[in-house]
């Protein structure tokens, strides 16, 4: 008795699909596993200037960050005197005495003509910006 094997069309499609999958795996593995040449230009490493406004340096520094503070005004509130300060040219915000203004910066006192801030161990007195005297208008009545 002779042994004859018949291959069905479904088995042919399965074999072709398996061969295509193996060919894809072989192609992609050869592409992904080989090291590619670096296409970045050769540049000599430059040392960045140490700047106090660099966030990475501020994370690891023991010194407080440099903050540009402008005093917009002071007023008396229900909980005491309130200083209105603008930090790093940002919008004005209100602060109470003893409140932290920024990292390492604290509002120490509010005076009639100035505010005192403490940055690290140094206290600085910032004068309140005064508006120019108003222009005198002529009287409209005789």
Phi, psi and omega in degrees: 000129182270140180267115178241131181251131178255134179255125181275158179300328179294322179291326178295317179296320178296316181296317178295320178295318178295319179295320179294319179295316178296321178295321178295316178297317180295318180295310183292324178293324177291325179288319185279333184270350177272143181280137181265155176288145177283130180257013178278140180290150179284120181230136177288136181295135179248140178275126179287143177295138180284113181241140182285344180268006176284121184300324181294322177291327180290329179298319187259002181270148176269356180266147179291156180288147177286127183232131176268113184246129175241132180271118179273323179174175175228154176205160179268127180245181181293330181259013179120193181289144181234131176259137178254112187239148174247121183258125177051047179060025177273184179290148179296140177227156181263144181222143175264163178298134180089352181280147178283122182275316179206180179300114178080008181236129183228143176277116185272310181207160177238121180250177182293324185246358184199168171237151180245124177244155178241122179237109187071237177253007183256131177258138181232137178257123181250122181288150178277131179294130181255142176284148177294155178301144182288154179284134179282127181268146178291152179290137180267352179253156181268000000 
